[in-house]
Amino acid sequence: MDGTTYFNKSYKDYAKNITLSQVPEYFSKKKEEGDARKGLFYFTTADLDDVYGEVANLEVSWEETNPVRYHVGKESSLLTNDMLVGVGVTDKKLLNVQGHDAYYLVGAKKEVRKSRVYMTTSVLANWCCPQTKRKFVVKASVHRENFPGMEEHIITIIMGTLCH
């Protein structure tokens, strides 16, 4: 994040048919649930302070879907409306996740917690894997001042997801 070199960890789960291959060591896995049809991995970092909580958190989730009816742009719009309420979108682009088109959005929002104002950057990415008939959603929330150093790592996590 500040020019420091981080080692990446791999989280492989054969039963879930998923591997997260490029997770920086500063993310700790806090939660894992589900199976190959539906599930999630949840990661957090160290706390910023006692009010804001962790500097960043990241969730990778998946569930079964019909790939013929899945449209990455339409799904991204639905997710944006549901999950990013109050967030001004500042960047969006298409990524390639193991040959699958993934929609990537970045937005900013102001949060007030115990009379303190914090700026948070939110990330949302989604794609569909026709081979495993699953849709994937990645959500991240990062303290705004830490986001420039973490964005490349978050993109690497997304693009390093092996879904089949």
Residue, then its C-alpha position, 0 to 999 in steps of 0.5 A: m500500500d505504501g510501496t511495501t511488498y506483500f506476499n499473496k495467499s491462495y485459498k483453494d476449496y475443491a468442494k466449493n470449486i473455487t480458488l482465490s489465488q492472489v489474496p494479499e497477506y494483509f487480508s485475513k479470512k474471517k468467514e467461509e460458508g456454503d458449497a459449490r452452488k452457493g457460498l462466500f469468503y469474507f476477508t478483513t484487514a486491521d482496524l483503522d480506529d475503534v469507531y470506523g473499524e477495519v481499513a478494508n473488507l472484501e467479500v467474494s460470493w457465488e450462487e447458481t444461475n442460468p448463464v443463458r439468461y445472465h447479462v453482466g451489464k444488467e446484473s451490475s445495474l441491479l446490484t448497483n441499485d441494491m448494494l451501493v445506495g448513497v454511493g457516487v460511481t467514480d469509475k467503471k470498466l470491464l475486466n476479464v476473469q478467466g475468460h469471463d467478462a466482469y463488470y467493475l465499479v468503484g464509488a465513494k460515499k460519506e459515512v458518519r459514525k459517532s460524530r466522525v465523518y469518514m470517506t469510504t470507497s466501495v467496489l463492486a464486481n460481478w461476472c458469470c461462469p457458464q461452465t459451472k453455472r454460477k454468478f460471482v459478486v465481489k464487494a469491497s469497502v475501503h477507507r478512502e485514503n487507503f484505496p489508491g494503494m489497495e485498488e490494484h490488489i483488489i483487481t488482482i483478487i478479482m482477476g485471480t479467482l478460479c471458478h472452474 
